[in-house]
Amino acid sequence: MRNEMRLSFPARKGNEALARMAIAAFVAPLDPTLDELAELKTAVSEAVTNAIIHAYPDGEGWVSVEAVLEGDLLTLVVRDEGVGIADVEEARQPLFTTRADLERSGMGFVIMENFMDSVEVESSPGKGTVVRMTKRFATRSSDREAKVE
């Protein structure tokens, strides 16, 4: 079975919580483990926060989150139309940040990569960034049967 959702919101601090909760509710039918849910919510927070902080340094713009669920596979896309990333490979390096003034850790992409099965980043300066992530969830019914036996 396939399900989809789309959510757009202003690039404002605090709206990462909205995205986190929406995605958590969206995957609820899969009955994710607490660890799976925590990892997913953290990855969503990092992607959305990156868009809010880095894409729109002047604070004006929109972020969209799109999700597709096919069976146990979630595909998640976080998109902005902000300043873009000049060097995506550099931006994916641990501790790299364009906003040291905000005491950012520069670990957003590293965290996403650790918690998701795949992370792809497409960006063009002046045109925005698209972060595409996937995560396959454990099949809970067979996991539960194994624990009961």
Disulfide bonds with the S-S distance in Angstrom:
none
